[in-house]
């Protein structure tokens, strides 16, 4: 599951750079870093939850 989530978030960042998603907070191409911060936070939570 974590690998699939990683791939989905990487694709979202790529799409954001090519054509902005027009979601609140993601209106410009330069906002792709917000997706990266979210991805890092999700991966940290995944590591903390796994036994």
Helices and strands as residue ranges (DSSP letters): H 2-18, G 29-31, H 32-49
